[in-house]
Amino acid sequence: MSKEEITQFLQDMQVEEPASKEEFHQAVKAAYKDRATQVYFIWKKLKELYPEVDANKVIREGSMEFGRYQGEKIAKKYGAENIGPKEALLGQTSKGGILTFEQEITVLEDDKAVKLFHCCPHAEALQELGCSAETIKMFCRDMLGHCDYAICEPFPNVTIEFPTTVADGKGQPCAMTITRKK
């Protein structure tokens, strides 16, 4: 490809132009879907090449390590002892997350915080790969979702749960629910 062709290609993509809200939303969503697809293929290949290895555990443990890493960053920002439900929820909320997962904060109190995820690019990616509803739910509940639980591990004052998830297949959002420990 010539330098002119490269320049024209980038101009056609409008790389130098600001992204609209929808372009940003779709770009971040595509990145999350790609991440879920990559993890799925790693999981599948582990099962194929190393059947003696618990592939679910490998993905779950990796997800937890990532969550702990994220949680430590939040703990440094606020101080782990100072983190209640509000800080834990807001500390893991971003513009990209709100747009991509179509998040809605419905409760933000000292003792409880709830954020609903109306969209899940991970579940969408697995669905596009032809995974069964059971596999999608298992991927969320048994592996990828452990990242969110681990994010709150460094915070001694809170617990986190997901009474519902998009991946449960019952038409309900993921309901991240963070409560203050009594």
N, C-alpha and C positions, 0 to 999 in steps of 0.2 A: 504494500500500500504506500503510495507516495505521500509526502508531507501535505500536499494540497488535499488529497483524499481524506487524510486523518483530520485535517482542519474542518473540512466540509462535514464529515461524520459527526464531529463534536458540535458544530454549529447546528446541525439538524436535530441533535439531541437536546439542544438548548441548555447545555451544561452550565454556561455562564449566567443563565437567567434564574431568578429566584423561583423556587418551587412553590406551586400553589398548595393550599392545605390538603387538597385531595391527592396531588402528586406525592407530597410528603407522606401522607397516610398510606398510600399504596406502596411506596418504596420501602417504608419500615415494615409494613405487613409482609411484603415479599421476602425481606431479610429474615423475619421470624419464621416464615414458612420454610425457607431454605435451611435454616438452622434445625428445625424439626425434621425435615427430610434427611439431612445429613445424619442426625442422631439415629433416625430410624434405620438407615442403611448400615451404620456402624453396629447397631444392635443386631440386625439381621445377619451381618457378616460374622460377628462374634458367635452367634448361635451355629452358623454353618461351619466355620473353621475350628472352633473350640467348643464342641458340644458339652464338654465336661465343666465349662465355666458357666456360672450363673450370669447370663448377659443382662438380665433385669437388674441384678445387684450392681453390676459395673456401672450401668447408666444411672441408677438411683444414687449410688455413692458419688459419682461425678457431679450429678445435679446438686447433691447436698454440699459438696465442696464449693461449687460455684455460689450457692446460696449463702454459705458461711462467709465467703469472701465479700459478697455484697453487704451482708449484715455488719461485718466489721467496719466497712466504710461508713455506714450509717451511724454505728456506735461511736466512731471517731468524731463525727460531726456534732452529735448531741451529747455524748457521754452515755455509756450503756445504762448506768443507774438512773438517768434522767428520761429514759425512753418509756413512754406509756403508749397506749393504743394509737393516739393521734400522731405522735412522732414516728412510730413504726410504720403506720400506713402512709403518711406523707413522705417519709424518707425513701420509700420505694415507689413513688409516683412521679411520673415524668410526662411531659407533653407527648412524647412519642408513644408512651404506654397508654395514655388516655385516648389518643386518636386510634392507635392500632388495635387495641383490645376493646375499644368503645366502652371505656370505663366510666362509671358513675359513682361518686362518693355519696353514700346515702346516710351515713351516720358518722359523726366526728365529735366524739365526746371524750371526757377524761377516762372513762371506764370502758368504752367500747367504740370501735371504728369499723365501718363496713364499706367495702368497695366492691361493686358489681362489675364483672367483665362480661359484656354482652356478646363478645366475639372472641374466638380463639383461633389464631392462625395455626397453632400446632395441630389442633383437631381438624381444621380445614385441610392442612397438608396431608395428614394421615388419611383422611377421607379421599382426597384426590389420588393417593397411592393405592386406593382400593382396599384399605384395611377395614376389617369388620368393626361394628359398633363396640363389641367386646374388647378388641385389641386397642381401639382408641381410648376407651375408658381405662384399661389397664395401663397404657402408656402414660396417661395423665396421673392417675391415682397411685400407681406403683413406682413410677420412675420420674418423669419430668416435674411433677407437682412437688416433689420433695425439696426442690430449690426454694420454694416459697416458705416451707416450714423451717428450713435451715436459716433463712434470712433472719428469722426472729430468735434463733438460738442464743445469740450474744446478749439479748435483752432479758434480764432476770425478772422483769415486772410484767411481762405479757405472755399470752398464749395465742396461737393462731389456729384457725380451722377453716375448712371449706365445706359447709353443709351441702352445698350443691356445686356442680361444675357443668360447663358446656358439654364436656366429654361424657357426662353421665347419660346423655342422649334423651333427656326428658324435657327439653325445651326451656330449661332454666339457665340463668347465667352462673358463672363462677361467683360465689359469694365469699370473698375474702373477709373473714370475721376475726378481728383482733380484740381480745379482751384483757383487762387488767387482772393479774393474779391476785387472789384474795389473801 
